[in-house]
């Protein structure tokens, strides 16, 4: 069974929000911050740190 990565991440995200119940503003800040960091000068540094 092949599951697309975006679908698996969506399921984990929905379960995390339902179980942990973080504030919606925190979810929005984390998503926006991750999006902005991915397009910044720090992206190569983050990429090597994660790998």
mmCIF entry with sequence, helices, sheets and N, C-alpha, C, O atoms, coordinates in Angstrom:
data_MODEL
# 
_entry.id   MODEL 
# 
_entity.id                         1 
_entity.type                       polymer 
_entity.pdbx_number_of_molecules   1 
# 
_entity_poly.entity_id                      1 
_entity_poly.type                           'polypeptide(L)' 
_entity_poly.nstd_linkage                   no 
_entity_poly.nstd_monomer                   no 
_entity_poly.pdbx_seq_one_letter_code       
;(UNK)(UNK)(UNK)(UNK)(UNK)(UNK)(UNK)(UNK)(UNK)(UNK)(UNK)(UNK)(UNK)(UNK)(UNK)(UNK)
(UNK)(UNK)(UNK)(UNK)(UNK)(UNK)(UNK)(UNK)(UNK)(UNK)(UNK)(UNK)(UNK)(UNK)(UNK)(UNK)
(UNK)(UNK)(UNK)(UNK)(UNK)(UNK)(UNK)(UNK)(UNK)(UNK)(UNK)(UNK)(UNK)(UNK)(UNK)(UNK)
(UNK)(UNK)(UNK)
;
_entity_poly.pdbx_seq_one_letter_code_can   XXXXXXXXXXXXXXXXXXXXXXXXXXXXXXXXXXXXXXXXXXXXXXXXXXX 
_entity_poly.pdbx_strand_id                 A 
# 
loop_
_entity_poly_seq.entity_id 
_entity_poly_seq.num 
_entity_poly_seq.mon_id 
_entity_poly_seq.hetero 
1 1  UNK n 
1 2  UNK n 
1 3  UNK n 
1 4  UNK n 
1 5  UNK n 
1 6  UNK n 
1 7  UNK n 
1 8  UNK n 
1 9  UNK n 
1 10 UNK n 
1 11 UNK n 
1 12 UNK n 
1 13 UNK n 
1 14 UNK n 
1 15 UNK n 
1 16 UNK n 
1 17 UNK n 
1 18 UNK n 
1 19 UNK n 
1 20 UNK n 
1 21 UNK n 
1 22 UNK n 
1 23 UNK n 
1 24 UNK n 
1 25 UNK n 
1 26 UNK n 
1 27 UNK n 
1 28 UNK n 
1 29 UNK n 
1 30 UNK n 
1 31 UNK n 
1 32 UNK n 
1 33 UNK n 
1 34 UNK n 
1 35 UNK n 
1 36 UNK n 
1 37 UNK n 
1 38 UNK n 
1 39 UNK n 
1 40 UNK n 
1 41 UNK n 
1 42 UNK n 
1 43 UNK n 
1 44 UNK n 
1 45 UNK n 
1 46 UNK n 
1 47 UNK n 
1 48 UNK n 
1 49 UNK n 
1 50 UNK n 
1 51 UNK n 
# 
_struct_asym.id          A 
_struct_asym.entity_id   1 
# 
loop_
_struct_conf.conf_type_id 
_struct_conf.id 
_struct_conf.pdbx_PDB_helix_id 
_struct_conf.beg_label_comp_id 
_struct_conf.beg_label_asym_id 
_struct_conf.beg_label_seq_id 
_struct_conf.pdbx_beg_PDB_ins_code 
_struct_conf.end_label_comp_id 
_struct_conf.end_label_asym_id 
_struct_conf.end_label_seq_id 
_struct_conf.pdbx_end_PDB_ins_code 
_struct_conf.beg_auth_comp_id 
_struct_conf.beg_auth_asym_id 
_struct_conf.beg_auth_seq_id 
_struct_conf.end_auth_comp_id 
_struct_conf.end_auth_asym_id 
_struct_conf.end_auth_seq_id 
_struct_conf.pdbx_PDB_helix_class 
_struct_conf.details 
_struct_conf.pdbx_PDB_helix_length 
HELX_P HELX_P1 AA1 UNK A 5  ? UNK A 20 ? UNK A 5  UNK A 20 1 ? 16 
HELX_P HELX_P2 AA2 UNK A 24 ? UNK A 38 ? UNK A 24 UNK A 38 1 ? 15 
HELX_P HELX_P3 AA3 UNK A 43 ? UNK A 50 ? UNK A 43 UNK A 50 1 ? 8  
# 
_struct_conf_type.id          HELX_P 
_struct_conf_type.criteria    ? 
_struct_conf_type.reference   ? 
# 
loop_
_atom_site.group_PDB 
_atom_site.id 
_atom_site.type_symbol 
_atom_site.label_atom_id 
_atom_site.label_alt_id 
_atom_site.label_comp_id 
_atom_site.label_asym_id 
_atom_site.label_entity_id 
_atom_site.label_seq_id 
_atom_site.pdbx_PDB_ins_code 
_atom_site.Cartn_x 
_atom_site.Cartn_y 
_atom_site.Cartn_z 
_atom_site.occupancy 
_atom_site.B_iso_or_equiv 
_atom_site.pdbx_formal_charge 
_atom_site.auth_seq_id 
_atom_site.auth_comp_id 
_atom_site.auth_asym_id 
_atom_site.auth_atom_id 
_atom_site.pdbx_PDB_model_num 
ATOM 1   N N  . UNK A 1 1  ? 0.836  -1.172 0.000  1.00 0.00 ? 1  UNK A N  1 
ATOM 2   C CA . UNK A 1 1  ? 0.000  0.000  0.000  1.00 0.00 ? 1  UNK A CA 1 
ATOM 3   C C  . UNK A 1 1  ? 0.886  1.242  0.000  1.00 0.00 ? 1  UNK A C  1 
ATOM 4   O O  . UNK A 1 1  ? 1.719  1.412  0.891  1.00 0.00 ? 1  UNK A O  1 
ATOM 5   N N  . UNK A 1 2  ? 0.713  2.094  -0.978 1.00 0.00 ? 2  UNK A N  1 
ATOM 6   C CA . UNK A 1 2  ? 1.489  3.329  -1.082 1.00 0.00 ? 2  UNK A CA 1 
ATOM 7   C C  . UNK A 1 2  ? 0.626  4.509  -0.645 1.00 0.00 ? 2  UNK A C  1 
ATOM 8   O O  . UNK A 1 2  ? -0.453 4.745  -1.190 1.00 0.00 ? 2  UNK A O  1 
ATOM 9   N N  . UNK A 1 3  ? 1.118  5.236  0.339  1.00 0.00 ? 3  UNK A N  1 
ATOM 10  C CA . UNK A 1 3  ? 0.415  6.413  0.840  1.00 0.00 ? 3  UNK A CA 1 
ATOM 11  C C  . UNK A 1 3  ? 1.258  7.630  0.501  1.00 0.00 ? 3  UNK A C  1 
ATOM 12  O O  . UNK A 1 3  ? 2.450  7.651  0.806  1.00 0.00 ? 3  UNK A O  1 
ATOM 13  N N  . UNK A 1 4  ? 0.667  8.654  -0.127 1.00 0.00 ? 4  UNK A N  1 
ATOM 14  C CA . UNK A 1 4  ? 1.440  9.857  -0.432 1.00 0.00 ? 4  UNK A CA 1 
ATOM 15  C C  . UNK A 1 4  ? 1.906  10.550 0.858  1.00 0.00 ? 4  UNK A C  1 
ATOM 16  O O  . UNK A 1 4  ? 1.219  10.515 1.879  1.00 0.00 ? 4  UNK A O  1 
ATOM 17  N N  . UNK A 1 5  ? 3.076  11.171 0.788  1.00 0.00 ? 5  UNK A N  1 
ATOM 18  C CA . UNK A 1 5  ? 3.650  11.828 1.951  1.00 0.00 ? 5  UNK A CA 1 
ATOM 19  C C  . UNK A 1 5  ? 2.747  12.941 2.459  1.00 0.00 ? 5  UNK A C  1 
ATOM 20  O O  . UNK A 1 5  ? 2.589  13.103 3.669  1.00 0.00 ? 5  UNK A O  1 
ATOM 21  N N  . UNK A 1 6  ? 2.151  13.713 1.548  1.00 0.00 ? 6  UNK A N  1 
ATOM 22  C CA . UNK A 1 6  ? 1.299  14.825 1.981  1.00 0.00 ? 6  UNK A CA 1 
ATOM 23  C C  . UNK A 1 6  ? 0.088  14.307 2.759  1.00 0.00 ? 6  UNK A C  1 
ATOM 24  O O  . UNK A 1 6  ? -0.369 14.960 3.697  1.00 0.00 ? 6  UNK A O  1 
ATOM 25  N N  . UNK A 1 7  ? -0.434 13.140 2.374  1.00 0.00 ? 7  UNK A N  1 
ATOM 26  C CA . UNK A 1 7  ? -1.588 12.580 3.067  1.00 0.00 ? 7  UNK A CA 1 
ATOM 27  C C  . UNK A 1 7  ? -1.206 12.081 4.459  1.00 0.00 ? 7  UNK A C  1 
ATOM 28  O O  . UNK A 1 7  ? -1.952 12.272 5.419  1.00 0.00 ? 7  UNK A O  1 
ATOM 29  N N  . UNK A 1 8  ? -0.049 11.446 4.562  1.00 0.00 ? 8  UNK A N  1 
ATOM 30  C CA . UNK A 1 8  ? 0.414  10.959 5.862  1.00 0.00 ? 8  UNK A CA 1 
ATOM 31  C C  . UNK A 1 8  ? 0.673  12.132 6.806  1.00 0.00 ? 8  UNK A C  1 
ATOM 32  O O  . UNK A 1 8  ? 0.313  12.064 7.981  1.00 0.00 ? 8  UNK A O  1 
ATOM 33  N N  . UNK A 1 9  ? 1.290  13.201 6.314  1.00 0.00 ? 9  UNK A N  1 
ATOM 34  C CA . UNK A 1 9  ? 1.542  14.377 7.145  1.00 0.00 ? 9  UNK A CA 1 
ATOM 35  C C  . UNK A 1 9  ? 0.242  15.056 7.551  1.00 0.00 ? 9  UNK A C  1 
ATOM 36  O O  . UNK A 1 9  ? 0.119  15.552 8.671  1.00 0.00 ? 9  UNK A O  1 
ATOM 37  N N  . UNK A 1 10 ? -0.716 15.078 6.649  1.00 0.00 ? 10 UNK A N  1 
ATOM 38  C CA . UNK A 1 10 ? -2.013 15.664 6.973  1.00 0.00 ? 10 UNK A CA 1 
ATOM 39  C C  . UNK A 1 10 ? -2.703 14.881 8.082  1.00 0.00 ? 10 UNK A C  1 
ATOM 40  O O  . UNK A 1 10 ? -3.266 15.472 9.004  1.00 0.00 ? 10 UNK A O  1 
ATOM 41  N N  . UNK A 1 11 ? -2.662 13.555 7.996  1.00 0.00 ? 11 UNK A N  1 
ATOM 42  C CA . UNK A 1 11 ? -3.283 12.722 9.030  1.00 0.00 ? 11 UNK A CA 1 
ATOM 43  C C  . UNK A 1 11 ? -2.597 12.911 10.380 1.00 0.00 ? 11 UNK A C  1 
ATOM 44  O O  . UNK A 1 11 ? -3.272 13.022 11.404 1.00 0.00 ? 11 UNK A O  1 
ATOM 45  N N  . UNK A 1 12 ? -1.272 12.949 10.393 1.00 0.00 ? 12 UNK A N  1 
ATOM 46  C CA . UNK A 1 12 ? -0.542 13.158 11.641 1.00 0.00 ? 12 UNK A CA 1 
ATOM 47  C C  . UNK A 1 12 ? -0.847 14.542 12.208 1.00 0.00 ? 12 UNK A C  1 
ATOM 48  O O  . UNK A 1 12 ? -1.006 14.692 13.419 1.00 0.00 ? 12 UNK A O  1 
ATOM 49  N N  . UNK A 1 13 ? -0.928 15.550 11.347 1.00 0.00 ? 13 UNK A N  1 
ATOM 50  C CA . UNK A 1 13 ? -1.246 16.900 11.802 1.00 0.00 ? 13 UNK A CA 1 
ATOM 51  C C  . UNK A 1 13 ? -2.636 17.004 12.390 1.00 0.00 ? 13 UNK A C  1 
ATOM 52  O O  . UNK A 1 13 ? -2.823 17.638 13.428 1.00 0.00 ? 13 UNK A O  1 
ATOM 53  N N  . UNK A 1 14 ? -3.613 16.391 11.744 1.00 0.00 ? 14 UNK A N  1 
ATOM 54  C CA . UNK A 1 14 ? -4.993 16.436 12.251 1.00 0.00 ? 14 UNK A CA 1 
ATOM 55  C C  . UNK A 1 14 ? -5.087 15.709 13.592 1.00 0.00 ? 14 UNK A C  1 
ATOM 56  O O  . UNK A 1 14 ? -5.732 16.196 14.521 1.00 0.00 ? 14 UNK A O  1 
ATOM 57  N N  . UNK A 1 15 ? -4.447 14.550 13.693 1.00 0.00 ? 15 UNK A N  1 
ATOM 58  C CA . UNK A 1 15 ? -4.464 13.822 14.962 1.00 0.00 ? 15 UNK A CA 1 
ATOM 59  C C  . UNK A 1 15 ? -3.751 14.608 16.060 1.00 0.00 ? 15 UNK A C  1 
ATOM 60  O O  . UNK A 1 15 ? -4.202 14.626 17.205 1.00 0.00 ? 15 UNK A O  1 
ATOM 61  N N  . UNK A 1 16 ? -2.639 15.258 15.714 1.00 0.00 ? 16 UNK A N  1 
ATOM 62  C CA . UNK A 1 16 ? -1.917 16.057 16.701 1.00 0.00 ? 16 UNK A CA 1 
ATOM 63  C C  . UNK A 1 16 ? -2.739 17.216 17.214 1.00 0.00 ? 16 UNK A C  1 
ATOM 64  O O  . UNK A 1 16 ? -2.728 17.507 18.410 1.00 0.00 ? 16 UNK A O  1 
ATOM 65  N N  . UNK A 1 17 ? -3.452 17.883 16.321 1.00 0.00 ? 17 UNK A N  1 
ATOM 66  C CA . UNK A 1 17 ? -4.285 19.014 16.739 1.00 0.00 ? 17 UNK A CA 1 
ATOM 67  C C  . UNK A 1 17 ? -5.454 18.523 17.596 1.00 0.00 ? 17 UNK A C  1 
ATOM 68  O O  . UNK A 1 17 ? -5.825 19.176 18.571 1.00 0.00 ? 17 UNK A O  1 
ATOM 69  N N  . UNK A 1 18 ? -6.032 17.379 17.236 1.00 0.00 ? 18 UNK A N  1 
ATOM 70  C CA . UNK A 1 18 ? -7.170 16.868 18.008 1.00 0.00 ? 18 UNK A CA 1 
ATOM 71  C C  . UNK A 1 18 ? -6.738 16.372 19.384 1.00 0.00 ? 18 UNK A C  1 
ATOM 72  O O  . UNK A 1 18 ? -7.454 16.579 20.364 1.00 0.00 ? 18 UNK A O  1 
ATOM 73  N N  . UNK A 1 19 ? -5.584 15.722 19.474 1.00 0.00 ? 19 UNK A N  1 
ATOM 74  C CA . UNK A 1 19 ? -5.166 15.124 20.740 1.00 0.00 ? 19 UNK A CA 1 
ATOM 75  C C  . UNK A 1 19 ? -4.485 16.123 21.673 1.00 0.00 ? 19 UNK A C  1 
ATOM 76  O O  . UNK A 1 19 ? -4.742 16.115 22.877 1.00 0.00 ? 19 UNK A O  1 
ATOM 77  N N  . UNK A 1 20 ? -3.621 16.981 21.132 1.00 0.00 ? 20 UNK A N  1 
ATOM 78  C CA . UNK A 1 20 ? -2.856 17.901 21.968 1.00 0.00 ? 20 UNK A CA 1 
ATOM 79  C C  . UNK A 1 20 ? -3.619 19.199 22.210 1.00 0.00 ? 20 UNK A C  1 
ATOM 80  O O  . UNK A 1 20 ? -3.443 19.835 23.249 1.00 0.00 ? 20 UNK A O  1 
ATOM 81  N N  . UNK A 1 21 ? -4.453 19.592 21.273 1.00 0.00 ? 21 UNK A N  1 
ATOM 82  C CA . UNK A 1 21 ? -5.255 20.819 21.337 1.00 0.00 ? 21 UNK A CA 1 
ATOM 83  C C  . UNK A 1 21 ? -4.427 22.081 21.531 1.00 0.00 ? 21 UNK A C  1 
ATOM 84  O O  . UNK A 1 21 ? -4.658 22.828 22.483 1.00 0.00 ? 21 UNK A O  1 
ATOM 85  N N  . UNK A 1 22 ? -3.448 22.338 20.628 1.00 0.00 ? 22 UNK A N  1 
ATOM 86  C CA . UNK A 1 22 ? -2.719 23.613 20.725 1.00 0.00 ? 22 UNK A CA 1 
ATOM 87  C C  . UNK A 1 22 ? -3.611 24.743 20.221 1.00 0.00 ? 22 UNK A C  1 
ATOM 88  O O  . UNK A 1 22 ? -4.556 24.501 19.471 1.00 0.00 ? 22 UNK A O  1 
ATOM 89  N N  . UNK A 1 23 ? -3.314 25.975 20.629 1.00 0.00 ? 23 UNK A N  1 
ATOM 90  C CA . UNK A 1 23 ? -4.095 27.101 20.104 1.00 0.00 ? 23 UNK A CA 1 
ATOM 91  C C  . UNK A 1 23 ? -3.883 27.242 18.592 1.00 0.00 ? 23 UNK A C  1 
ATOM 92  O O  . UNK A 1 23 ? -2.800 26.957 18.079 1.00 0.00 ? 23 UNK A O  1 
ATOM 93  N N  . UNK A 1 24 ? -4.919 27.679 17.895 1.00 0.00 ? 24 UNK A N  1 
ATOM 94  C CA . UNK A 1 24 ? -4.824 27.786 16.432 1.00 0.00 ? 24 UNK A CA 1 
ATOM 95  C C  . UNK A 1 24 ? -3.795 28.812 15.999 1.00 0.00 ? 24 UNK A C  1 
ATOM 96  O O  . UNK A 1 24 ? -3.183 28.665 14.941 1.00 0.00 ? 24 UNK A O  1 
ATOM 97  N N  . UNK A 1 25 ? -3.591 29.870 16.816 1.00 0.00 ? 25 UNK A N  1 
ATOM 98  C CA . UNK A 1 25 ? -2.597 30.864 16.444 1.00 0.00 ? 25 UNK A CA 1 
ATOM 99  C C  . UNK A 1 25 ? -1.195 30.258 16.481 1.00 0.00 ? 25 UNK A C  1 
ATOM 100 O O  . UNK A 1 25 ? -0.338 30.640 15.684 1.00 0.00 ? 25 UNK A O  1 
ATOM 101 N N  . UNK A 1 26 ? -0.952 29.316 17.397 1.00 0.00 ? 26 UNK A N  1 
ATOM 102 C CA . UNK A 1 26 ? 0.357  28.660 17.465 1.00 0.00 ? 26 UNK A CA 1 
ATOM 103 C C  . UNK A 1 26 ? 0.576  27.771 16.246 1.00 0.00 ? 26 UNK A C  1 
ATOM 104 O O  . UNK A 1 26 ? 1.680  27.725 15.703 1.00 0.00 ? 26 UNK A O  1 
ATOM 105 N N  . UNK A 1 27 ? -0.452 27.076 15.818 1.00 0.00 ? 27 UNK A N  1 
ATOM 106 C CA . UNK A 1 27 ? -0.351 26.252 14.607 1.00 0.00 ? 27 UNK A CA 1 
ATOM 107 C C  . UNK A 1 27 ? -0.043 27.137 13.397 1.00 0.00 ? 27 UNK A C  1 
ATOM 108 O O  . UNK A 1 27 ? 0.806  26.795 12.574 1.00 0.00 ? 27 UNK A O  1 
ATOM 109 N N  . UNK A 1 28 ? -0.735 28.277 13.292 1.00 0.00 ? 28 UNK A N  1 
ATOM 110 C CA . UNK A 1 28 ? -0.513 29.193 12.163 1.00 0.00 ? 28 UNK A CA 1 
ATOM 111 C C  . UNK A 1 28 ? 0.894  29.787 12.198 1.00 0.00 ? 28 UNK A C  1 
ATOM 112 O O  . UNK A 1 28 ? 1.538  29.904 11.156 1.00 0.00 ? 28 UNK A O  1 
ATOM 113 N N  . UNK A 1 29 ? 1.372  30.159 13.373 1.00 0.00 ? 29 UNK A N  1 
ATOM 114 C CA . UNK A 1 29 ? 2.721  30.725 13.490 1.00 0.00 ? 29 UNK A CA 1 
ATOM 115 C C  . UNK A 1 29 ? 3.777  29.696 13.119 1.00 0.00 ? 29 UNK A C  1 
ATOM 116 O O  . UNK A 1 29 ? 4.742  30.024 12.429 1.00 0.00 ? 29 UNK A O  1 
ATOM 117 N N  . UNK A 1 30 ? 3.608  28.457 13.565 1.00 0.00 ? 30 UNK A N  1 
ATOM 118 C CA . UNK A 1 30 ? 4.587  27.415 13.228 1.00 0.00 ? 30 UNK A CA 1 
ATOM 119 C C  . UNK A 1 30 ? 4.598  27.101 11.733 1.00 0.00 ? 30 UNK A C  1 
ATOM 120 O O  . UNK A 1 30 ? 5.664  26.917 11.145 1.00 0.00 ? 30 UNK A O  1 
ATOM 121 N N  . UNK A 1 31 ? 3.422  27.040 11.120 1.00 0.00 ? 31 UNK A N  1 
ATOM 122 C CA . UNK A 1 31 ? 3.364  26.777 9.675  1.00 0.00 ? 31 UNK A CA 1 
ATOM 123 C C  . UNK A 1 31 ? 3.966  27.926 8.878  1.00 0.00 ? 31 UNK A C  1 
ATOM 124 O O  . UNK A 1 31 ? 4.742  27.702 7.949  1.00 0.00 ? 31 UNK A O  1 
ATOM 125 N N  . UNK A 1 32 ? 3.611  29.153 9.239  1.00 0.00 ? 32 UNK A N  1 
ATOM 126 C CA . UNK A 1 32 ? 4.144  30.313 8.527  1.00 0.00 ? 32 UNK A CA 1 
ATOM 127 C C  . UNK A 1 32 ? 5.635  30.449 8.763  1.00 0.00 ? 32 UNK A C  1 
ATOM 128 O O  . UNK A 1 32 ? 6.383  30.761 7.836  1.00 0.00 ? 32 UNK A O  1 
ATOM 129 N N  . UNK A 1 33 ? 6.076  30.219 9.989  1.00 0.00 ? 33 UNK A N  1 
ATOM 130 C CA . UNK A 1 33 ? 7.513  30.291 10.285 1.00 0.00 ? 33 UNK A CA 1 
ATOM 131 C C  . UNK A 1 33 ? 8.311  29.243 9.528  1.00 0.00 ? 33 UNK A C  1 
ATOM 132 O O  . UNK A 1 33 ? 9.397  29.534 9.026  1.00 0.00 ? 33 UNK A O  1 
ATOM 133 N N  . UNK A 1 34 ? 7.791  28.036 9.442  1.00 0.00 ? 34 UNK A N  1 
ATOM 134 C CA . UNK A 1 34 ? 8.479  26.990 8.682  1.00 0.00 ? 34 UNK A CA 1 
ATOM 135 C C  . UNK A 1 34 ? 8.545  27.306 7.206  1.00 0.00 ? 34 UNK A C  1 
ATOM 136 O O  . UNK A 1 34 ? 9.549  27.041 6.544  1.00 0.00 ? 34 UNK A O  1 
ATOM 137 N N  . UNK A 1 35 ? 7.463  27.876 6.692  1.00 0.00 ? 35 UNK A N  1 
ATOM 138 C CA . UNK A 1 35 ? 7.440  28.263 5.274  1.00 0.00 ? 35 UNK A CA 1 
ATOM 139 C C  . UNK A 1 35 ? 8.460  29.368 5.000  1.00 0.00 ? 35 UNK A C  1 
ATOM 140 O O  . UNK A 1 35 ? 9.172  29.323 3.996  1.00 0.00 ? 35 UNK A O  1 
ATOM 141 N N  . UNK A 1 36 ? 8.530  30.348 5.882  1.00 0.00 ? 36 UNK A N  1 
ATOM 142 C CA . UNK A 1 36 ? 9.469  31.451 5.687  1.00 0.00 ? 36 UNK A CA 1 
ATOM 143 C C  . UNK A 1 36 ? 10.916 31.003 5.884  1.00 0.00 ? 36 UNK A C  1 
ATOM 144 O O  . UNK A 1 36 ? 11.805 31.478 5.176  1.00 0.00 ? 36 UNK A O  1 
ATOM 145 N N  . UNK A 1 37 ? 11.168 30.104 6.827  1.00 0.00 ? 37 UNK A N  1 
ATOM 146 C CA . UNK A 1 37 ? 12.523 29.596 7.032  1.00 0.00 ? 37 UNK A CA 1 
ATOM 147 C C  . UNK A 1 37 ? 13.002 28.756 5.854  1.00 0.00 ? 37 UNK A C  1 
ATOM 148 O O  . UNK A 1 37 ? 14.193 28.748 5.542  1.00 0.00 ? 37 UNK A O  1 
ATOM 149 N N  . UNK A 1 38 ? 12.099 28.062 5.209  1.00 0.00 ? 38 UNK A N  1 
ATOM 150 C CA . UNK A 1 38 ? 12.475 27.214 4.080  1.00 0.00 ? 38 UNK A CA 1 
ATOM 151 C C  . UNK A 1 38 ? 12.961 28.041 2.892  1.00 0.00 ? 38 UNK A C  1 
ATOM 152 O O  . UNK A 1 38 ? 13.690 27.541 2.035  1.00 0.00 ? 38 UNK A O  1 
ATOM 153 N N  . UNK A 1 39 ? 12.555 29.302 2.849  1.00 0.00 ? 39 UNK A N  1 
ATOM 154 C CA . UNK A 1 39 ? 12.947 30.166 1.732  1.00 0.00 ? 39 UNK A CA 1 
ATOM 155 C C  . UNK A 1 39 ? 13.987 31.205 2.157  1.00 0.00 ? 39 UNK A C  1 
ATOM 156 O O  . UNK A 1 39 ? 14.215 32.172 1.429  1.00 0.00 ? 39 UNK A O  1 
ATOM 157 N N  . UNK A 1 40 ? 14.619 31.028 3.314  1.00 0.00 ? 40 UNK A N  1 
ATOM 158 C CA . UNK A 1 40 ? 15.564 32.017 3.811  1.00 0.00 ? 40 UNK A CA 1 
ATOM 159 C C  . UNK A 1 40 ? 17.003 31.571 3.560  1.00 0.00 ? 40 UNK A C  1 
ATOM 160 O O  . UNK A 1 40 ? 17.254 30.519 2.973  1.00 0.00 ? 40 UNK A O  1 
ATOM 161 N N  . UNK A 1 41 ? 17.925 32.387 4.015  1.00 0.00 ? 41 UNK A N  1 
ATOM 162 C CA . UNK A 1 41 ? 19.345 32.045 3.901  1.00 0.00 ? 41 UNK A CA 1 
ATOM 163 C C  . UNK A 1 41 ? 19.740 30.920 4.850  1.00 0.00 ? 41 UNK A C  1 
ATOM 164 O O  . UNK A 1 41 ? 20.782 30.289 4.669  1.00 0.00 ? 41 UNK A O  1 
ATOM 165 N N  . UNK A 1 42 ? 18.922 30.671 5.847  1.00 0.00 ? 42 UNK A N  1 
ATOM 166 C CA . UNK A 1 42 ? 19.216 29.611 6.811  1.00 0.00 ? 42 UNK A CA 1 
ATOM 167 C C  . UNK A 1 42 ? 18.791 28.218 6.327  1.00 0.00 ? 42 UNK A C  1 
ATOM 168 O O  . UNK A 1 42 ? 19.064 27.222 6.997  1.00 0.00 ? 42 UNK A O  1 
ATOM 169 N N  . UNK A 1 43 ? 18.145 28.146 5.201  1.00 0.00 ? 43 UNK A N  1 
ATOM 170 C CA . UNK A 1 43 ? 17.646 26.852 4.708  1.00 0.00 ? 43 UNK A CA 1 
ATOM 171 C C  . UNK A 1 43 ? 18.747 25.815 4.515  1.00 0.00 ? 43 UNK A C  1 
ATOM 172 O O  . UNK A 1 43 ? 18.556 24.670 4.923  1.00 0.00 ? 43 UNK A O  1 
ATOM 173 N N  . UNK A 1 44 ? 19.913 26.159 3.900  1.00 0.00 ? 44 UNK A N  1 
ATOM 174 C CA . UNK A 1 44 ? 20.959 25.135 3.775  1.00 0.00 ? 44 UNK A CA 1 
ATOM 175 C C  . UNK A 1 44 ? 21.500 24.658 5.123  1.00 0.00 ? 44 UNK A C  1 
ATOM 176 O O  . UNK A 1 44 ? 21.835 23.484 5.276  1.00 0.00 ? 44 UNK A O  1 
ATOM 177 N N  . UNK A 1 45 ? 21.585 25.563 6.097  1.00 0.00 ? 45 UNK A N  1 
ATOM 178 C CA . UNK A 1 45 ? 22.070 25.186 7.428  1.00 0.00 ? 45 UNK A CA 1 
ATOM 179 C C  . UNK A 1 45 ? 21.077 24.245 8.088  1.00 0.00 ? 45 UNK A C  1 
ATOM 180 O O  . UNK A 1 45 ? 21.475 23.246 8.688  1.00 0.00 ? 45 UNK A O  1 
ATOM 181 N N  . UNK A 1 46 ? 19.799 24.549 7.987  1.00 0.00 ? 46 UNK A N  1 
ATOM 182 C CA . UNK A 1 46 ? 18.769 23.694 8.565  1.00 0.00 ? 46 UNK A CA 1 
ATOM 183 C C  . UNK A 1 46 ? 18.746 22.336 7.874  1.00 0.00 ? 46 UNK A C  1 
ATOM 184 O O  . UNK A 1 46 ? 18.564 21.303 8.519  1.00 0.00 ? 46 UNK A O  1 
ATOM 185 N N  . UNK A 1 47 ? 18.930 22.347 6.562  1.00 0.00 ? 47 UNK A N  1 
ATOM 186 C CA . UNK A 1 47 ? 18.911 21.096 5.789  1.00 0.00 ? 47 UNK A CA 1 
ATOM 187 C C  . UNK A 1 47 ? 20.053 20.178 6.232  1.00 0.00 ? 47 UNK A C  1 
ATOM 188 O O  . UNK A 1 47 ? 19.846 18.978 6.410  1.00 0.00 ? 47 UNK A O  1 
ATOM 189 N N  . UNK A 1 48 ? 21.242 20.727 6.410  1.00 0.00 ? 48 UNK A N  1 
ATOM 190 C CA . UNK A 1 48 ? 22.357 19.877 6.841  1.00 0.00 ? 48 UNK A CA 1 
ATOM 191 C C  . UNK A 1 48 ? 22.192 19.435 8.289  1.00 0.00 ? 48 UNK A C  1 
ATOM 192 O O  . UNK A 1 48 ? 22.634 18.344 8.648  1.00 0.00 ? 48 UNK A O  1 
ATOM 193 N N  . UNK A 1 49 ? 21.564 20.260 9.132  1.00 0.00 ? 49 UNK A N  1 
ATOM 194 C CA . UNK A 1 49 ? 21.362 19.871 10.532 1.00 0.00 ? 49 UNK A CA 1 
ATOM 195 C C  . UNK A 1 49 ? 20.323 18.762 10.639 1.00 0.00 ? 49 UNK A C  1 
ATOM 196 O O  . UNK A 1 49 ? 20.433 17.894 11.505 1.00 0.00 ? 49 UNK A O  1 
ATOM 197 N N  . UNK A 1 50 ? 19.323 18.779 9.775  1.00 0.00 ? 50 UNK A N  1 
ATOM 198 C CA . UNK A 1 50 ? 18.279 17.763 9.827  1.00 0.00 ? 50 UNK A CA 1 
ATOM 199 C C  . UNK A 1 50 ? 18.780 16.431 9.284  1.00 0.00 ? 50 UNK A C  1 
ATOM 200 O O  . UNK A 1 50 ? 18.404 15.369 9.778  1.00 0.00 ? 50 UNK A O  1 
ATOM 201 N N  . UNK A 1 51 ? 19.621 16.495 8.277  1.00 0.00 ? 51 UNK A N  1 
ATOM 202 C CA . UNK A 1 51 ? 20.140 15.246 7.684  1.00 0.00 ? 51 UNK A CA 1 
ATOM 203 C C  . UNK A 1 51 ? 21.262 14.758 8.515  1.00 0.00 ? 51 UNK A C  1 
ATOM 204 O O  . UNK A 1 51 ? 21.852 13.723 8.209  1.00 0.00 ? 51 UNK A O  1 
# 
